[in-house]
Amino acid sequence: MRPGQRQALDVYLWSRAAIWSAAIFALYWFEPNRHPHADRWDSPLIHDLGSLTDVWARWDSVFFVRIAEHGYDGASAAFYPLYPGLIAVLGRVFFGHYVLAGVVISLAAALGSFLLLHRLALQRLGEEGAWRTVVYLAIFPMSLFLQAVYSESLYLLLVLAAFLAAERGSFKGAGLLSGLAILTRVTGVALLPALAILAWRERERLRAFAGLAVAVPVAAVYPLVLWQQLGDPWAFWNAQDQWHRHLSPAGPFGGIWSALTHWTPSNAGPQHAVAVNTEGLVALVLFVGLTVVAWRRFGAPYGLFAALSLALPLSYPSSRWPLLSLPRFGLVIFPLFLAVAALAAERPRVHTAIVACSALFLGVAVVQWALWQWVA
């Protein structure tokens, strides 16, 4: 293993171990502060080998495990099939331990993501910058999802692999990986315009674009699955209504406007609503600023991917919480971490401030997660 890869591995190991330990500690030490509705939200589906693994199955994890065990229904069609499909396969290998399978897949994909992000950053920021990039990913407040039964780790791995493949000139591989990313999360479509810029720069443009086009038949697997299981190939689109999401006529600006004007949803107290909306708006301002930095510093493919990855969820705001889950969505927009590392270069005080603030908010998020409090 190269020294740089060893750095990334070390960051991965200590960060995952620290987050895991903190979650178990919070689960037992702060049990009286557990959400009062936790027992109602809890599900036998996410009871597996005890708290050591079950603490990483909350909220959307129920849907991933349900799909893995029983297939799709109307509401679960909003969750794309690759991650639960892998859980289904590995869960059977693990004799029905589907939560364990989900955690193992997430951890393995997270390890690959750390190694690939370090490799990509090394080419642009040098050894010190690459180390900072993976550290910022490791302590990002939402990085707890990289080991949860959520699809973030797998998606991030596929996105990074697709970019690296395209930059090596392997556009068939990039197309395949992009298709798999779309089968993991809908925002995977943001890869195609970004990688198309790289394809345009190739001498053999038509061949490069043809390679990227492999993503289309791969992504088409999902409508076919829904057609076979539910009789509706567009169930993934129709399921958005059940999650209170709608297409804004103003695109991403509609989501931003809703966030600025819709502060008191009927299902939440005013203090909670203000806290959640403020968190989303702060994340939005931060992500937009870092997207600009990424575009200027690393080029249009990186900037465009980041911009589209933000624009997609903003164009489908929730009627209850317009910026619902936006901080978590930022976890898989890897150019943002490159941008932070670039800004902190040769600024030790800035680096220290970033680490301190991020680690603090990560700790809060881990405690909330363990206690069934909502986290992005």
C-alpha positions in Angstrom: 0.0 0.0 0.0 1.3 3.4 -0.9 2.0 5.9 1.9 -0.8 8.2 0.7 -3.2 5.3 0.7 -2.1 4.4 4.2 -2.9 8.0 5.3 -6.4 7.6 3.9 -6.8 4.2 5.5 -5.7 5.6 8.9 -8.2 8.4 8.7 -11.0 6.0 7.7 -10.2 3.6 10.6 -10.0 6.1 13.4 -13.0 8.2 12.2 -15.3 5.2 11.8 -14.2 3.7 15.2 -14.7 7.0 17.0 -18.1 7.5 15.5 -19.2 4.0 16.2 -18.0 4.2 19.8 -19.7 7.6 20.3 -23.0 6.2 19.0 -23.0 3.2 21.4 -22.0 5.5 24.3 -24.9 7.9 23.5 -27.4 5.1 23.1 -26.8 3.8 26.6 -25.7 6.9 28.5 -28.4 9.3 27.2 -31.2 6.7 26.9 -33.6 8.8 28.9 -33.3 11.5 26.2 -34.5 9.0 23.5 -37.1 10.5 21.2 -40.6 9.9 22.8 -41.8 8.4 19.6 -38.8 6.1 19.0 -40.7 3.0 19.9 -43.4 3.8 17.4 -40.8 4.4 14.6 -38.7 1.4 15.5 -39.3 -1.7 13.5 -38.5 -5.4 13.9 -36.9 -5.2 10.4 -34.0 -3.3 11.9 -33.4 -5.5 14.9 -30.6 -7.8 14.0 -27.6 -8.5 16.2 -28.2 -6.1 19.0 -27.3 -2.5 19.5 -23.8 -2.9 18.2 -25.2 -3.1 14.7 -28.8 -1.9 15.1 -27.7 1.6 16.1 -26.8 2.1 12.5 -30.3 1.4 11.3 -32.6 4.4 11.7 -35.2 6.2 9.6 -34.7 5.4 5.9 -32.9 2.2 6.9 -36.3 0.6 7.4 -37.1 1.1 3.7 -33.8 -0.3 2.5 -34.2 -3.4 4.6 -37.8 -3.8 3.7 -37.0 -3.6 0.0 -34.1 -6.1 0.5 -36.4 -8.6 2.2 -39.8 -8.1 0.5 -39.4 -6.0 -2.6 -41.0 -2.7 -3.5 -44.3 -1.1 -2.5 -45.6 2.4 -3.4 -43.8 4.5 -0.8 -40.5 2.6 -1.1 -40.2 3.2 -4.8 -38.5 6.5 -3.9 -35.4 4.4 -2.9 -33.3 3.3 -5.8 -32.5 -0.4 -6.1 -28.8 -1.0 -6.2 -28.1 -0.6 -2.5 -31.1 -2.7 -1.2 -30.3 -5.2 -3.9 -26.8 -5.7 -2.6 -28.3 -5.9 1.0 -30.6 -8.7 -0.3 -27.8 -10.7 -1.7 -25.4 -10.3 1.2 -28.1 -10.6 3.8 -28.9 -14.1 2.5 -25.2 -15.0 2.7 -25.3 -13.7 6.3 -28.3 -16.1 7.0 -30.9 -13.3 7.1 -28.9 -10.6 9.0 -29.9 -7.8 6.6 -28.9 -4.9 8.9 -25.4 -6.4 9.3 -25.3 -6.7 5.5 -26.2 -3.1 5.1 -23.6 -1.9 7.5 -20.8 -4.1 5.9 -21.7 -2.8 2.5 -21.6 0.8 3.7 -18.3 0.4 5.5 -16.7 -1.3 2.5 -17.9 1.4 0.1 -16.8 4.1 2.6 -13.3 2.6 2.6 -13.2 2.6 -1.2 -14.4 6.2 -1.2 -11.7 7.4 1.2 -9.0 5.8 -1.0 -10.4 7.1 -4.3 -11.0 10.6 -2.9 -7.4 10.7 -1.6 -6.1 9.6 -5.0 -8.1 12.2 -6.8 -7.1 15.0 -4.4 -3.5 14.0 -4.5 -3.4 14.8 -8.2 -4.7 18.3 -7.6 -3.7 19.4 -4.1 -0.5 17.4 -3.3 0.0 15.0 -0.4 -0.9 17.5 2.4 -4.0 18.7 0.5 -5.1 15.1 -0.1 -4.8 14.3 3.6 -6.9 17.4 4.5 -9.5 16.4 2.0 -10.2 13.0 3.5 -10.0 14.4 7.0 -12.7 16.9 6.1 -14.9 14.1 4.7 -14.3 12.0 7.8 -15.4 14.7 10.3 -18.1 16.2 8.2 -21.2 16.3 10.5 -23.1 14.0 8.2 -20.3 11.5 7.8 -22.0 9.2 10.2 -24.2 8.1 7.3 -21.1 6.5 5.7 -21.5 3.6 8.0 -25.3 3.6 8.4 -27.8 1.5 6.5 -28.1 4.3 3.9 -26.9 4.5 0.3 -24.5 7.4 0.7 -21.3 5.3 0.9 -22.1 3.3 -2.2 -23.1 6.3 -4.2 -20.0 8.3 -3.3 -17.8 5.3 -4.2 -19.5 5.1 -7.7 -19.3 8.8 -8.3 -15.6 9.0 -7.5 -14.9 5.9 -9.6 -16.8 7.3 -12.5 -14.8 10.6 -12.4 -11.5 8.7 -12.2 -12.4 6.4 -15.1 -13.4 9.3 -17.3 -10.2 11.2 -16.5 -8.2 8.1 -17.5 -10.1 8.1 -20.8 -12.2 5.0 -20.0 -15.6 6.3 -20.9 -17.3 2.9 -21.2 -16.3 2.3 -17.6 -17.4 5.8 -16.6 -20.7 5.2 -18.4 -21.2 1.9 -16.6 -20.3 3.4 -13.2 -22.6 6.4 -13.9 -25.5 4.1 -14.6 -24.8 2.2 -11.4 -24.7 5.6 -9.5 -28.1 6.4 -11.0 -29.4 3.0 -9.8 -28.2 4.1 -6.3 -29.5 7.7 -6.1 -31.5 9.8 -8.6 -28.8 12.6 -8.3 -26.5 10.3 -10.2 -27.8 11.9 -13.3 -25.7 14.9 -12.4 -22.7 12.8 -13.5 -23.6 12.7 -17.1 -23.4 16.4 -18.0 -20.2 16.8 -15.9 -18.5 13.8 -17.6 -19.8 14.9 -21.0 -17.4 17.9 -20.7 -14.5 15.5 -20.3 -15.8 13.5 -23.2 -16.0 16.7 -25.4 -12.3 17.3 -24.7 -11.3 13.9 -26.1 -9.9 13.5 -29.6 -12.4 10.8 -30.3 -15.5 12.6 -29.0 -18.1 10.3 -30.6 -16.4 7.2 -29.1 -16.3 8.9 -25.7 -19.9 10.0 -25.8 -20.9 6.5 -26.9 -19.1 5.1 -23.9 -21.0 7.5 -21.6 -24.3 6.4 -23.2 -23.8 3.0 -21.6 -25.3 4.7 -18.5 -28.8 4.9 -20.1 -29.6 1.2 -20.5 -28.0 0.5 -17.1 -30.2 3.1 -15.4 -33.3 1.8 -17.3 -33.1 -1.3 -15.2 -35.0 0.5 -12.4 -38.2 1.3 -14.3 -38.1 -2.3 -15.5 -37.9 -3.6 -11.9 -40.8 -1.4 -10.9 -42.8 -2.5 -13.8 -42.2 -6.1 -12.9 -42.9 -5.7 -9.2 -45.6 -2.9 -9.1 -46.9 -2.7 -12.7 -45.8 0.9 -12.9 -42.4 1.8 -14.4 -42.9 5.4 -13.2 -43.6 4.5 -9.5 -40.3 6.2 -8.5 -41.7 9.5 -9.8 -45.1 9.0 -8.3 -43.6 8.1 -4.9 -42.4 11.7 -4.5 -46.0 12.7 -3.6 -45.9 10.3 -0.6 -42.7 12.1 0.6 -44.4 15.5 0.1 -42.0 16.5 -2.6 -43.0 18.3 -5.8 -41.4 19.7 -8.9 -41.0 23.4 -8.5 -41.8 25.4 -11.7 -38.9 27.7 -10.8 -36.5 24.9 -10.5 -33.9 25.2 -7.7 -34.9 28.8 -7.1 -38.3 27.5 -6.1 -36.8 25.4 -3.4 -34.7 28.3 -2.1 -37.7 30.6 -2.1 -39.8 28.1 -0.2 -37.0 27.8 2.4 -36.9 31.5 2.9 -40.7 31.9 3.3 -41.9 28.6 4.8 -40.6 28.6 8.4 -43.4 27.1 10.4 -44.7 23.7 9.1 -47.9 22.4 10.7 -46.2 19.3 12.1 -43.5 21.0 14.1 -43.1 23.5 16.9 -41.7 26.9 16.0 -38.4 26.5 17.7 -37.8 23.1 16.0 -38.8 24.6 12.6 -36.5 27.5 12.9 -33.6 25.3 13.9 -34.1 22.9 11.0 -34.6 25.6 8.4 -31.6 27.6 9.7 -29.5 24.4 9.5 -30.6 23.9 5.9 -30.0 27.5 4.9 -26.5 27.6 6.4 -25.7 24.4 4.6 -27.1 25.9 1.3 -25.0 29.0 1.6 -21.9 27.0 2.4 -22.4 24.5 -0.4 -23.1 27.2 -3.0 -20.0 29.0 -2.0 -17.9 25.9 -2.1 -19.4 25.0 -5.5 -18.1 28.3 -6.9 -14.6 27.6 -5.5 -14.6 24.1 -6.9 -15.6 25.3 -10.4 -12.9 28.0 -10.4 -10.2 25.9 -8.9 -10.8 22.4 -10.4 -12.7 23.2 -13.6 -16.2 22.9 -15.1 -16.7 19.1 -14.7 -16.3 19.4 -10.9 -18.2 22.6 -10.6 -21.1 21.4 -12.8 -21.4 18.1 -10.9 -21.6 20.0 -7.6 -24.1 22.6 -9.0 -26.4 19.9 -10.5 -26.2 17.8 -7.3 -27.6 20.8 -5.4 -30.1 21.9 -8.0 -31.8 18.5 -8.2 -33.1 18.3 -4.6 -33.8 22.1 -4.6 -36.0 21.6 -7.6 -38.0 19.0 -5.7 -38.6 20.7 -2.3 -40.6 19.1 0.4 -43.9 21.0 1.2 -43.1 20.4 4.9 -39.4 21.1 5.0 -38.2 22.7 1.8 -34.5 22.0 2.5 -35.2 18.5 3.9 -31.9 16.4 4.1 -29.8 19.0 2.3 -26.9 18.7 4.7 -26.8 15.0 4.1 -27.0 15.5 0.4 -23.8 17.5 0.6 -21.9 14.5 2.0 -21.7 12.9 -1.4 -20.8 16.0 -3.4 -17.1 15.3 -3.3 -15.9 18.6 -5.0 -17.0 20.4 -1.9 -14.4 18.7 0.2 -11.7 19.4 -2.4 -12.8 23.1 -2.3 -12.5 23.2 1.5 -9.0 21.6 1.4 -8.0 24.2 -1.2 -9.2 27.1 0.9 -7.4 25.8 4.0 -4.1 25.3 2.2 -1.2 26.9 4.2 -3.8 28.3 6.7 -3.3 26.3 9.8 -5.7 28.4 11.9 -8.4 27.9 9.3 -7.8 24.2 9.3 -8.0 24.1 13.1 -11.2 26.0 13.1 -12.8 23.7 10.4 -11.7 20.6 12.3 -13.0 21.9 15.7 -16.4 23.1 14.4 -17.0 20.1 12.2 -16.0 17.6 14.9 -18.3 19.3 17.4 -21.3 19.2 15.1 -20.5 15.6 14.1 -20.6 14.7 17.8 -24.0 16.3 18.2 -25.3 14.5 15.1 -24.1 11.1 16.3 -25.9 11.6 19.6 -29.1 12.7 17.9 -28.9 9.7 15.5 -28.4 7.2 18.3 -31.4 8.5 20.2 -33.8 8.4 17.2 -33.7 12.2 16.8 -34.0 13.4 13.3 -30.6 14.0 11.5 -30.9 15.2 7.9 
